[in-house]
Amino acid sequence: MSFALSAPDLARALIGATLHVRGCTGIITETEAYTPDDPASHSFPGPTKRNASMFGPPGHAYVYRSYGIHWCLNVVGLPGHAVLIRALEPLDGIAAMIHRRGRAAPLTTGPGMLAQALGITGSDDGRPFGTAEFHLVLGPPTEIVIGPRIGITKAADWLRRYGKKGSKHLSRPFPSSV
């Protein structure tokens, strides 16, 4: 898979992809796109120590801590473009996910929960997707729903949240009027 795409294109392509992390596997059901011209993006001010991975090679992870509490996993596309993985449908390694989360539900229906279930930490920042323990495989084309992003205040009305239509594994339902 070529990751050298704009964040909106990559975000759509990742819906239905299979994510493999340290023996845990799931189908990506929800993403959000962030670009350098987006005031809500960490890349908006330009390269910094914190966002360096966003300006690195495509197909690498950009991992950051949200609100100083939760790790969040992103896939880097073109320079300054990243896609937040918001939710996935767990397939394998579910016992390990439950152990890491300390509960069975909700398990991976939010970016912080997903990262915790997969054992994602700051040490994964900059890691390439493409090793046996850390990779993505595109899935067949799937119907996608689009809506505004969640949990941001800047450019909150931009339609850059993507989900697998009909999935029960979303962080929140998509508005039906969009």
Rosetta silent file (secondary structure, phi, psi, omega in degrees, C-alpha in Angstrom):
SEQUENCE: MSFALSAPDLARALIGATLHVRGCTGIITETEAYTPDDPASHSFPGPTKRNASMFGPPGHAYVYRSYGIHWCLNVVGLPGHAVLIRALEPLDGIAAMIHRRGRAAPLTTGPGMLAQALGITGSDDGRPFGTAEFHLVLGPPTEIVIGPRIGITKAADWLRRYGKKGSKHLSRPFPSSV
SCORE:     score description
SCORE:     0.000 S_00000001
   1 L     0.000  135.810  174.024    0.000    0.000    0.000 S_00000001
   2 L   -90.023  122.619  179.780    1.238    3.475   -0.805 S_00000001
   3 L   -91.509   -5.683 -175.917    0.728    5.769    2.159 S_00000001
   4 L   -75.631   68.628 -177.933    1.860    8.876    0.239 S_00000001
   5 L  -129.879  161.731  170.434   -1.662   10.318    0.088 S_00000001
   6 L   -64.581  154.723 -178.974   -3.463   13.366    1.408 S_00000001
   7 H   -58.312  -43.310  178.311   -4.986   12.717    4.817 S_00000001
   8 H   -61.324  -40.817  178.736   -8.597   12.706    3.509 S_00000001
   9 H   -67.301  -41.969  178.838   -7.718   10.156    0.798 S_00000001
  10 H   -66.287  -39.491  179.960   -5.715    8.018    3.226 S_00000001
  11 H   -60.437  -40.688  177.302   -8.491    8.216    5.847 S_00000001
  12 H   -67.574  -43.368 -177.930  -10.985    6.797    3.334 S_00000001
  13 H   -63.818  -29.953 -177.307   -8.548    4.110    2.172 S_00000001
  14 H   -79.043  -16.594  177.062   -7.954    2.930    5.741 S_00000001
  15 L   -66.937  123.423 -177.795  -11.637    2.210    6.429 S_00000001
  16 L    92.014   -6.604  176.741  -11.914   -1.578    6.228 S_00000001
  17 L   -73.376  154.639  177.631   -8.134   -2.098    6.445 S_00000001
  18 E   -98.818  125.193  178.885   -6.795   -4.670    8.890 S_00000001
  19 E  -103.665  127.672  178.184   -4.486   -3.317   11.579 S_00000001
  20 E  -116.850  121.085  177.862   -2.029   -5.734   13.217 S_00000001
  21 E  -137.864  112.938  174.126   -0.231   -4.625   16.386 S_00000001
  22 L    48.156   49.635  176.692    1.718   -7.044   18.614 S_00000001
  23 L    84.763   -1.526  176.757   -0.543  -10.056   18.056 S_00000001
  24 E  -107.902  141.078 -176.002   -3.778   -8.054   18.130 S_00000001
  25 E  -136.056  144.058  175.489   -5.805   -7.554   14.975 S_00000001
  26 E  -159.353  162.175  176.994   -8.848   -5.523   14.022 S_00000001
  27 E   -93.905  126.975  178.953  -10.660   -3.931   11.102 S_00000001
  28 E   -69.693  125.343 -176.794  -10.444   -0.133   11.054 S_00000001
  29 E  -115.113  -12.219 -177.086  -13.974    1.272   11.241 S_00000001
  30 E  -154.606  135.322  179.507  -13.412    4.980   11.905 S_00000001
  31 E  -139.867  165.095  171.285  -10.764    7.571   11.024 S_00000001
  32 E  -136.697  140.306 -177.925  -10.231   11.341   11.036 S_00000001
  33 E  -101.952  138.224  177.842   -8.085   13.324    8.598 S_00000001
  34 E  -133.838  129.518 -175.768   -5.717   16.160    9.557 S_00000001
  35 L  -123.839  164.024 -176.903   -3.786   18.297    7.046 S_00000001
  36 L   -64.010  -22.498  179.274   -1.209   21.122    7.339 S_00000001
  37 L   -90.412    6.527 -174.763   -3.799   23.786    6.396 S_00000001
  38 L   -97.630  115.691 -178.691   -6.156   22.568    9.135 S_00000001
  39 L   -62.364  -14.376  177.049   -6.128   24.710   12.308 S_00000001
  40 L   -89.055   -7.964 -176.222   -7.058   21.593   14.331 S_00000001
  41 L   -84.465  142.998  174.691   -4.012   19.667   13.072 S_00000001
  42 L   -64.190  -19.489 -179.888   -0.817   19.316   15.079 S_00000001
  43 L   -86.379   -7.187 -176.129    1.020   20.084   11.813 S_00000001
  44 L   -55.720  -42.571 -179.676   -0.668   23.481   11.376 S_00000001
  45 L   -77.665   -1.881 -175.815    2.142   25.484   13.079 S_00000001
  46 L    98.418  179.261 -177.184    4.783   23.642   11.023 S_00000001
  47 L   -63.464  135.642  174.653    7.364   21.082   12.144 S_00000001
  48 L  -138.582  174.793  176.766    8.104   20.883   15.878 S_00000001
  49 L   -61.714  -40.716 -177.233    9.699   18.284   18.142 S_00000001
  50 L   -65.451  -41.480 -173.108    6.233   17.012   19.112 S_00000001
  51 L  -102.585   15.061 -175.153    4.908   16.587   15.550 S_00000001
  52 H   -51.498  -38.122 -179.129    8.155   15.547   13.806 S_00000001
  53 H   -63.661  -27.693  178.848    6.690   12.178   12.772 S_00000001
  54 H   -67.143  -21.998 -179.614    3.940   13.977   10.823 S_00000001
  55 H  -105.010    7.821  179.076    6.633   15.414    8.573 S_00000001
  56 L   -90.473 -161.335 -176.323    8.547   12.145    8.292 S_00000001
  57 L   -65.051  144.444  173.122    8.119    9.279    5.856 S_00000001
  58 L   -61.369  152.162  177.771    4.625    8.178    4.802 S_00000001
  59 L    81.055   18.624  174.987    3.459    4.920    6.348 S_00000001
  60 E  -113.218  163.388  179.309    4.851    5.621    9.789 S_00000001
  61 E   -86.467  141.067  165.984    2.993    6.118   13.060 S_00000001
  62 E  -115.120  114.651 -177.767    2.445    9.487   14.647 S_00000001
  63 E  -118.639  131.042  177.996    1.609    8.863   18.309 S_00000001
  64 E  -140.376  163.827  177.820    0.770   11.610   20.767 S_00000001
  65 E   -97.175  128.380  179.528   -0.838   11.934   24.166 S_00000001
  66 E   -95.472  127.469  179.889   -4.279   13.541   24.207 S_00000001
  67 L    55.074   23.235  179.332   -5.099   15.747   27.196 S_00000001
  68 L    70.469   11.009 -174.412   -2.025   14.274   28.904 S_00000001
  69 L  -120.600  -56.850 -170.401   -3.931   11.031   29.465 S_00000001
  70 E  -104.805  137.005  170.540   -4.561    8.891   26.355 S_00000001
  71 E   -78.123  146.615  178.145   -2.183    7.823   23.609 S_00000001
  72 E  -130.306  135.905 -177.389   -3.564    8.261   20.080 S_00000001
  73 E  -103.232  128.201  177.198   -2.413    6.390   16.973 S_00000001
  74 E  -125.767  155.129  173.050   -2.179    8.105   13.581 S_00000001
  75 E  -109.552  127.049 -178.839   -0.950    6.973   10.168 S_00000001
  76 E   -83.133  136.029  174.333    1.261    9.504    8.350 S_00000001
  77 L  -109.417 -125.822  175.162    0.566   10.285    4.692 S_00000001
  78 L   -61.319  163.038 -179.902    2.078   13.187    2.761 S_00000001
  79 L   -53.557  126.393 -179.733    4.261   15.594    4.809 S_00000001
  80 L    83.019   -1.351  179.856    2.108   17.174    7.528 S_00000001
  81 L  -104.519  131.732  176.914   -0.833   14.842    6.784 S_00000001
  82 E  -145.319  152.610 -179.560   -1.970   12.282    9.360 S_00000001
  83 E  -120.182  118.595  175.959   -4.988   10.071    9.933 S_00000001
  84 E   -76.908  128.316  174.400   -6.218    9.401   13.455 S_00000001
  85 E   -87.741  108.849 -174.804   -7.429    5.826   13.931 S_00000001
  86 E   -88.850  -33.330 -175.489  -10.579    6.374   16.009 S_00000001
  87 E  -159.138  155.840  173.368  -12.058    2.864   16.205 S_00000001
  88 E  -148.472  159.634  175.881  -11.722   -0.709   15.056 S_00000001
  89 E   -94.344  111.919 -177.717  -13.601   -3.981   15.137 S_00000001
  90 E   -64.266  138.721  178.030  -11.480   -6.432   17.177 S_00000001
  91 E  -119.921  -52.924 -176.799  -10.735   -9.759   15.487 S_00000001
  92 E  -131.063  155.129 -179.459   -7.765  -11.464   17.177 S_00000001
  93 L    75.703   23.785 -175.547   -5.868  -10.959   20.414 S_00000001
  94 H   -63.246  -37.739  178.890   -9.054   -9.906   22.164 S_00000001
  95 H   -61.151  -40.603  177.887   -7.955  -11.386   25.516 S_00000001
  96 H   -66.216  -38.992  178.110   -4.808   -9.224   25.426 S_00000001
  97 H   -62.711  -45.491  179.352   -6.903   -6.168   24.534 S_00000001
  98 H   -61.685  -42.284  179.039   -9.270   -6.829   27.443 S_00000001
  99 H   -60.494  -46.104 -179.560   -6.307   -7.301   29.788 S_00000001
 100 H   -65.782  -37.112 -179.012   -4.748   -3.985   28.722 S_00000001
 101 H   -80.860  -26.077 -177.509   -8.062   -2.145   29.003 S_00000001
 102 L    77.818   14.027  178.785   -9.087   -3.843   32.248 S_00000001
 103 L  -165.032  159.744 -178.941  -12.583   -4.369   30.839 S_00000001
 104 L   -88.121  -29.403 -178.111  -14.344   -6.058   27.940 S_00000001
 105 L  -149.105  142.760   -9.008  -16.460   -3.144   26.793 S_00000001
 106 L   -71.010  149.363 -173.045  -16.050   -0.635   25.441 S_00000001
 107 L  -107.144  -52.820 -174.929  -12.861   -2.038   23.971 S_00000001
 108 L  -139.138   33.424 -177.451  -11.702   -0.153   20.860 S_00000001
 109 E  -107.624   60.189  177.810  -14.409    2.422   20.113 S_00000001
 110 L   165.631  147.598 -173.598  -12.433    5.597   20.661 S_00000001
 111 H   -62.090  -37.280  178.309   -8.833    6.582   19.921 S_00000001
 112 H   -69.109  -43.058  178.450   -7.645    6.408   23.542 S_00000001
 113 H   -64.224  -42.915  179.992   -9.305    3.051   24.173 S_00000001
 114 H   -59.040  -48.704 -179.485   -7.966    1.679   20.890 S_00000001
 115 H   -62.698  -41.760  179.239   -4.389    2.705   21.727 S_00000001
 116 H   -64.208  -45.718 -179.409   -4.660    1.265   25.231 S_00000001
 117 H   -61.360  -35.051 -179.119   -6.115   -2.025   23.954 S_00000001
 118 H   -88.548   -5.226 -179.240   -3.306   -2.360   21.397 S_00000001
 119 L    74.720   27.054  178.873   -0.587   -1.347   23.866 S_00000001
 120 L   -73.897  133.823  176.296    0.345    1.775   21.865 S_00000001
 121 L  -137.469  179.089  178.058    2.684    4.172   23.690 S_00000001
 122 H   -59.445  -23.435  178.841    4.929    7.083   22.857 S_00000001
 123 H   -68.417  -13.717  177.644    7.678    4.603   21.963 S_00000001
 124 H   -86.742   -8.465  179.393    5.627    3.762   18.845 S_00000001
 125 L   -60.873  126.932 -179.924    5.898    7.329   17.528 S_00000001
 126 L    86.802   -4.860 -179.215    7.727    7.194   14.191 S_00000001
 127 L   -68.519  135.511  178.220    7.469    3.389   13.911 S_00000001
 128 E   -76.819  141.100  170.157    6.950    2.184   10.337 S_00000001
 129 L   -82.285  116.727 -178.447    3.853    0.193    9.449 S_00000001
 130 L   155.363    3.760  175.715    5.333   -2.797    7.677 S_00000001
 131 E   -99.059  167.112 -178.443    6.849   -5.117   10.270 S_00000001
 132 L   -58.741  -34.053 -176.079    5.368   -8.444   11.351 S_00000001
 133 L   -97.124    0.911 -174.787    4.191   -6.942   14.643 S_00000001
 134 E  -155.953   88.918 -179.258    3.052   -3.562   13.302 S_00000001
 135 E  -154.808  166.716  179.450    1.345   -3.377    9.916 S_00000001
 136 E  -124.002  142.486  175.134   -1.745   -2.535    7.891 S_00000001
 137 E  -128.871  123.225  179.036   -3.406   -4.502    5.094 S_00000001
 138 L   -61.763  146.643  176.994   -6.001   -2.817    2.895 S_00000001
 139 L  -103.416 -178.651  176.532   -9.402   -4.440    2.796 S_00000001
 140 L   -68.146  156.999  177.097  -11.962   -4.661    0.033 S_00000001
 141 L   -54.660  143.534 -178.681  -13.813   -1.449   -0.846 S_00000001
 142 L  -139.463  156.215  176.926  -16.552   -0.686    1.657 S_00000001
 143 L   -71.884  136.534 -175.221  -19.323    1.872    1.980 S_00000001
 144 E  -120.450  142.215  170.583  -18.213    4.895    3.973 S_00000001
 145 E  -107.981  150.983 -175.798  -20.132    7.527    5.917 S_00000001
 146 E  -128.497  142.065  178.274  -18.679   11.005    6.428 S_00000001
 147 E  -159.186 -178.068  178.069  -19.252   13.558    9.165 S_00000001
 148 L   -71.408  153.681  179.811  -17.659   16.255   11.308 S_00000001
 149 L   -71.353  166.498 -173.698  -14.738   15.386   13.554 S_00000001
 150 L  -116.129  143.006  169.276  -15.149   14.805   17.276 S_00000001
 151 L    75.662   20.582  177.394  -13.549   16.446   20.315 S_00000001
 152 L  -125.698  160.599  178.375  -12.013   19.485   18.619 S_00000001
 153 L  -111.068  -30.238  178.846  -12.927   23.162   18.658 S_00000001
 154 L   -88.979  135.196  178.991  -11.081   24.476   15.591 S_00000001
 155 L    52.814   34.175 -177.449  -12.515   23.512   12.183 S_00000001
 156 L   -65.654  -20.603 -178.807  -14.965   21.268   14.033 S_00000001
 157 L   -89.274   -3.958  178.998  -17.454   21.505   11.181 S_00000001
 158 L   -65.943  134.038 -178.498  -15.027   20.114    8.565 S_00000001
 159 L   -85.836   78.412 -177.620  -16.328   16.811    7.209 S_00000001
 160 L  -129.346   24.973  172.651  -13.175   14.801    7.787 S_00000001
 161 E  -109.542  131.358 -174.877  -14.418   11.940    9.941 S_00000001
 162 E  -125.569  140.899  179.874  -14.946    8.682    8.058 S_00000001
 163 E  -141.191  157.134  176.203  -16.672    5.492    9.163 S_00000001
 164 E   -77.326  116.958 -176.553  -17.588    2.069    7.901 S_00000001
 165 L   -57.126  130.885  177.216  -21.285    2.277    7.075 S_00000001
 166 L    82.035   -0.903 -178.607  -23.388    0.099    9.377 S_00000001
 167 L   -69.980  141.903  173.897  -20.536   -0.723   11.765 S_00000001
 168 L   -89.726   -3.353 -175.630  -21.373   -1.251   15.425 S_00000001
 169 L  -108.713   68.188  178.095  -17.754   -0.406   16.249 S_00000001
 170 L  -124.906  153.591  178.481  -17.711    3.397   16.098 S_00000001
 171 L   -69.582  -34.927  175.279  -16.803    5.916   18.771 S_00000001
 172 L  -152.275  154.788  175.292  -20.102    7.714   18.097 S_00000001
 173 L   -65.156  154.656  175.151  -22.864    7.405   15.519 S_00000001
 174 L   -86.341  143.051  177.079  -22.605    9.585   12.445 S_00000001
 175 L   -63.093  138.232 -177.722  -25.237   12.286   11.979 S_00000001
 176 L   -79.152  -14.968 -176.553  -27.806   11.132    9.443 S_00000001
 177 L   -88.693   -4.679 -178.319  -28.264   14.618    8.002 S_00000001
 178 L   -86.460    0.000    0.000  -24.682   14.985    6.703 S_00000001
